[in-house]
Structure formats: structure tokens, C-alpha cells
Amino acid sequence: GTVSVPMGGSFTTWMGWLVPYTEDFFLIGTAATVDTAVRDLAMIGLDRIGGWFDPSVIDEWAAASPSPLTQVPQIEAVDLAHSIRNGGVTLVDVRNVNEFAAGHIEGAIHIPLGRLTERMDEIPREKPIVMQCAGGMRSMIGASLLKGRGVDRVINLSGGYSAWTKAGLPVKD
């Protein structure tokens, strides 16, 4: 049920989009990272922090839990192209509207990351779902959202749309 939002320039933006303001939530990070996160989140009114855990809690949980930790597998652009040609995956592009309009992978379902939780029902579940953004970070957040809501077959496009275009693969304008 966790959501992975890495600390960085967009941390506050994505937390503001994805974490309910009306419910307590917990952070995982070092003391210094959590101090920064708490300060940044308070600036947008996201202050129902129930507590925090040191990153070692992940290893402790993995060792004590009867269920293994899940991870999001990565797929390279060339392998994704092969899977798309064979109809083996559903591709979800979580970039914003302008990014998608400027060029996208043909057949991608476009759902901006900030709208993903409210539009999850639009994603077919018959095949594995590959999440894609510009460089791989937003799609990893999206993958963690889906996994946290019980969608098991989720994969992230390593390097995102940038890796796709760098590999010379076709795009649709």
C-alpha cells in the first residue's frame, strides 16, 4: 500500500497531488531527509504526518514478513517495442498533456500521473501494464500507485520516452 515518491525537485508537487490531505501518512527516510520533507510538505498544507521510519525498516520488514517485498520490474525500450508489436503489454503514458501531444509511443493510453488514481479503471488488466514517462521517475511513482492498489503486473520503462527516442524507435506526433 505504499507509494514511492523520491525526494527531489518534484517531491512536494507529487505528494500534493497524490497523498490525501485528510488522512495521516508516514514517511520513510533519514532524519535529515524527513526534516526537509516535513518542512516542504507543511508549505502546501500536507501536515498530517503520523510519523516516520528510517530506511532500515524496509529490510527489517522484509526479514520478518511472510510475504516478500514486491519490486517493479524494468523493461528496456527495444524489449518494449517487441512486446508492443506482439500485443503483449498495455502501455500507459503518465506525462502531461503537452508532452504527450509533442510525441508519444503509438497505442499508449494517456493518463497524466496526477489523474492516475481516479482513472485507474481505464487501464485494461488482461496484459502486463508498462508505465512510461519522459525519463522514468514519474512512471515509477505511477507503478507504485498501481501496485499499492493491488495491480500486480506492472513494469516500468527504463529511461522513459527519452530512451525510446534515443533507441530510434517510432513515435507518433
Summary of the structure (lengths in Angstrom):
residues: 173
radius of gyration: 17.0
end to end distance: 36.0
largest distance: 49.3
contacts: 477
relative contact order: 0.17
helix: 42%
strand: 16%
